[in-house]
């Protein structure tokens, strides 16, 4: 890492804050937004005839719960439970498709979880065929799935390839046996490499690996070993996420001994090692937690200013609306964020009553769109083009954000950013604290009485 972060800076800025996969963030969603509001927003989305969609399918099932996990998962080994869920998800697809007769092209399809490859190949094919009986995959669509190498077979890969999936996201987190034992996820380097080799033999060349820094018992030496092993696999991109220790939200994390977690200084050192190893191997740093080879489309999108961010993370292909299926799925449709219910029983009851299984949502106003543009520009590109802001929204940055500029200059280290008449640019030092910089522009985070609980920013 080319910057030196002092303990004083860590103590000042390592505090709870959003990751900004959306703005406004999920704590602003309200249960006042329900099924009827969603139906109305689907109607508004359908009016944008011909524009492509993004689609997310949540497959919540896992064989075992990893202790670090922050996702909505259901632990089961029973096929009948999975079959029932898939039958109801197909009902939801039917209901949504009926409201989108003029929006049938998918530009981005993502299956997440849980563990999507918990499904048998026949179950995966059944869901995919049902989905594509209503919606068409755009010729340039990204069709991605998260896979767990421990439960993914050659038959899974062959089925996915035959169906048209073209990107695999492999969960790894860390190859160190002691770390794996501490988080109850045992996965050898060899089984991961063998699965990747089989994927490439079948034609999956767009693959990425997810790592996590800040896990219990991680050391600089052990994590560097994981990093070098990943470099040796020569994937197009790698994500290196910060572990979010939130045991008050994810009870299984209480089994992690906090004394085993790296100190803030060590945790930052782990990320610094990732930057050093990957950039030294020819990868480019993309956004706050991704690395991509120059030829990867993530890097190319960053170069042309087309990189964006949604609930699935950094992306290069995003439809004008994002439709989510399954429990806990979050979408963005017709100018509103929409989240489904989280309990299976509620999900089934709503669909049995011919209702959309919506739990809560949020309708964006004009100020939200302005602030989202600012935050996503900084999160994706580490800079904000003030002329583009003026062109899109008809505002002057200095006037509209006078209070925020004062907060930046008063409460944010001057070495974190540079402000010229043309751009607000985040420095390499500031990129370490990019979430803190974006928080300055979050009107809800700074509102009186706001008390949402987030993971720490570093």
N, C-alpha and C positions, 0 to 999 in steps of 0.2 A: 504494500500500500504506500502511495507516495505522500501521504499526510501523516502527521503525528497527532493523535488525539490524547490529550492529557486527562488524568483522573478528574481534574476540575471540570473539564467539558463534559465528561461522562456523568458526573454527579449532577450537573446542571440540566442536561438534556435527556438523559435516559429515564423517561417517564412514560406513563400510559398514553397511547395515542392510536388513532385508526391506521389501517393499512391502505385505505382508500381504494378498495375494489369498486366502490361506488361513492358518489357524492350526490345528495346527503347519504350518510352512513346508516346502517341497519337500525340503530337505536331510535332513529326518527320515524321509522315505519309505525303505522297506527292500525289498530284493529277496526277503526271506523271505516277503513277501506276493505270492503268485502267482495263476495262473489258478484253482486250486481255492478259494482264499480269496475271490476275486472272485465265483465262482459261489455260494458260501455267502452272501455279502453281497447278491447279487441276490435270493436267496430271502428274506432278511430284508426287503428293500425291497418285494418283492411282497406280503408280509404286510400292508403298509399299503394295503390294497385301496382303490382309488378316488381316492387322493391324486394330484395332478398331478405331472409330472416337468419338469425342465429337461433339454434335450438340446443337446449341442455336437458339431458335425461339423468336423473339422480337414481343410482342403483345403491341402496343403503346397506347392503348385506356384506358381512365379513364373517370368516370362520372364528376369528379371535380379535379382541380389541387391543391395539397397540396403546401403550400408556400415554404417549405424547399426543395422540390424535385429537384434533379439534373439530373433526367432521361429524355430521349426523349419521350414525351407523346403527345397524341392528345385527346382533350376533345370532346366527342360526346356522345349522347344517341341514335343515329340513327343506326338501324340494317343494313340498306342498305350500309352505309359507311363501316361497319365492314365486311359485306359479300363480298363487292368488294375487300377489302384488302386481305381477306383470299383466294379469287380466284386467286389473283396475287401472293401471297406467294406460293400457290401450283404450279404455273407456275415456280417460281424460284426453288422450290424443284425438279421439273421435269428436268430443265436445268442442275442443279448441279449433280443430280443422273446420268444423261446421261454421265457425264465426270468421274464418279467414279464407273465403272462397277465392279471393283475388290475390292472396299472398301465399304462394305454394313453393317458392324456390328457397332452398337452404344454402347459405354461403358458408356457414360454420356450424358443424354438429359436434357436440362434445358429450361423451358419457363419463360421468364421474361418480364418486362414491364416498364412503364404502369402497367396495371392490367390484367393479363391473365384471371382471372375469371370475367372480364367484358364480356367475351364471354358467350353465352348461352351454356348449356351442349351439345346441338346438334352441335353447331359450333365447340366446342372443339373436339368432337368426329370426326367430318368431317376432321379437320386438322390433327389430330393424325392418323386416318386411312390412309389418303393420304401419310403422311410421312412414315408410316410403310409399305406401299405398295411398297416402294422403298428400305427402310433400315430395318434391323433386330435389335431388341433389344438384346444385349448380355445377357445371363442368369444372370450375376451379375451386370447388368447395374443399375446405379443410375438414376432414372427418377423423376425429381424434377420440382416443379412449385411454383412460388411466388403467394400468395393469399392475398387478402384484406378481413379480416373478416366481414367488413361492407357490402360487396356485394356478399359474397360467401354463397351459400345455401347448404342444405343437398343434393339436387339433383346434384349440382356441385361435391361435395365430392364423392357421389356414382358413378358418371360417371368417375371421375378420378381414383378411385380405380379399377373399372371394366376395364379400359383401361390399367392399369399396372403402374400408377404412384405410387411411394413408398416414396417420401419425399415431405413434405409441408413446405414452408417457409412463416411464418405469419408476415406481417408487423404490428408493434405496435408503435414504436418510444418512446411513453411515455403515461402512463395512467392518468396523471394529467390533470383535465379538463381545467385549466387555460392555460396550455401549448398547449393543443389540440386546444383551441379556437384561440390562437395566431398564430398557423400555419394552421388553417382551416382544421383540421382533427379531427373530433369528433368520438370517438370510445370507448365504455365502456369496462371495464374489464370483465363484465358479458357476453357480447356478444362474446368476444374473448374466454373466458373459455368454454362457451357452444359450440362454434364451434369446439374447440379442443377436447372436450369430444365426440362430434359426430364423429370427425375424428378417434379418437382412437377406438370407437365402430366399425367402418368400417375396422379397421386394420391398420391405419396409425400410426405406432409407431415411425417412423423417422420424427420428426417435429422439427423445430427451430423457434425462434422468433428473429426479428431484432429490436434493440433499437437504439436511437440516443442521444448522449450527446452534449451539447452546444446549445440547442434550446432556443428560447426566454422564459423568465420567469421560467426557470428551477432553482431550488434551491437544495442544498444538501439534505435537509429533504424530499422534494417532490420526488426527483429522487430515494432516498433510498426506499421510499414507493413503487415506481414502481418496483425496483429491487427485493424487498422481495415478491411482488405479482408474479413476473415471477418465482422466485425460487419455490414458492408454486405450480406452474404448472408442475414442474419437467420434463422439456424438456431435451433431450439429449445434445443439444448445443444452445448457444445464441451468437448472434453477437451484439457488442456494437460499433457503428460507430461514428466517429467524424463528427459533422455537418460542411459541407463545405459552408460557406457563400460567394457566388460568384455572387452578383447581376449584375455584368457587363456581366455575361454569362447567368444567369437565371433571366430574368427580374421580374418574380413574387416575387422573394426574396426582391425586393425593398419595398414591402408592410410590411416587417418585420422591426420593429423599432429597429435600432441598439442599442439604449439605453436599450432595453429589453434583449439583448444578455448577457450571463454570461461573466464576465471578464476572461482573460486567466487563472488567478489563480483559479477562481471558476470552470471554465471548466475542468481544470486538476483535481480539487477536485472531480468532478462528475465521471471522469473515475477512480480515485482512489477508490471511493466508490463502483464502479462496481467490481473492482478487489477484494476488501475486502469482499463484500457480496457473490460473486460467489465462490471465493476460500474457503471462510468460510463454504459454503454449499456443498463443495466436488467437485466443478468444477475445472478443470485445465485450466490455461491460454494457449491459442493456438495462436501463431502469435501475431500480433499487436492489434487485435480487436475481437477475438473469445474466447469463453469459452466452454468447453465440459466436460461431465462426463467421468470418466476413462473408462467406457465400451463403450462409443461412438466411432465409427470408426475413427472420426477425431483425437481423443486422441491416439487411437492405431496406426494410421498412423504416427503421430508425433513421437511415441516411436520407430518405425522401420525406421524412416527417409524417409517415403514415402509421406509426406505431400507436396503438391505443390500449385501453385497459377496461376490463369488465369483470363480472363475477367469476370468470374463469381465469383471470390473471391477464398478463400481457398477451396481446393478440395482433395479428396482421390482417385478419379477415373478420369483419364484424358486420352483420346485417343491421338494417335500420332499427329493428326491434329484436329483442331476445325473449323467446318463449321457453319457459322451464316446465318440465314434467316431473312428477314424482314428489314424494314427501320432502318437505323443507326446501324444494327448489325455488330459486329466486330468479325472476325475469324482469325485463324492462319493456313495457308494451304501451304504446300510445301516450308517451309522456309520463308514465307512472312506473314505479317499482312495485313488484308484486311478489309476495312470498307465500308458498303453500303451507298448510298445516304440517306439524312435525310428527304427530302420532298416527300410526297406521289405522287405529280405530276411527279417528276423526276423518282421515283420508277416505276410508271406505264408506263411512256414513254419509259424507257429503256427496260422493259420487252415486251412492244408492239413492239419494234424494234428487239426483240430476242437477246438482249444484257444482260449480267450480270449487275445488278444494282450497280456496284462498283463505289464509289466516289474517294477513295484514298487508299494508302497502303504503305508498306515498306518492302524491302527485307533485311533480316538480313545478316550481314557478320560475319566472324569468331570472331572478337573482340566483337561483340554484344552477341554472344553465351557465350563467356567467362564471360563477365560482367553480363549477365543475370543470369548465374549460381551463381555467387557471390552474387548478390542482392537477388535472390529468396532464396538462402540458409539462408541468414541473416533474411529475412522477415518471412520465415517459421519456422526456427529452432533456430534462434538467435545464430547461429554459422556457421563457414565455415571450412570444413575439407580440409586442405591444401594438404594432400596426395591424396584425391579424385580429387581435382582440377588438380593436376599434372597428375594423371592417365587419366583423361578425355581429357585434352587439351595439355599435354606435356609441361607445363610451370611451372616455379618456381614463387610462389606468390611474394616473396620479390623482384625479378628482374622485373617481368612484371608490378607490381603495385608500383614501387618505388616512383613515384610522389604522388600516392594516400596514401601510407603509411606516407609519409612526411606530407601530408595534415591532416591525422588522428592525427598524433602526435602533429601537430602545431595548428590546428584549432578545434579539437574535444576534449572535456573534457576527461582527462585520466581515469576518473571513469566510462566512458561509455563502455569500451572494455578491453579485455585482449588478448595479442598476445603471443603465444608460438610457438615453431617449428612445432607443430602438428595442432593447430587450432587458428582461430580468433573467440573469444567468446564475445558476447554482455552481459553485466552485467544487473542486474535488473534495475539499474538506466538508462543504455543505452537503454533498451527496450522501455522506455517512448519516446525516441527520435530516434527510429529505422529508421524512414524515413530520418532523418538528416544524420545518419551514411551511409545509402545506397546512399545518394546523392553524397557522396565523390567519388563513383565508377561510376557515370553517366558521361560519356564523353561528352554527348550533353548538359547537364545542365551546365557544366563548360566551354563549348566552348565560344570563344570570340563572343560577340554580341548576345548570346542566351537570349531571353526575354519571354519565355513562362510564362503564369499566372496559378498558381495552388492555391488550398486551403492551409490554414495554417497547419503546421505539428502537432500542439498540439490542 
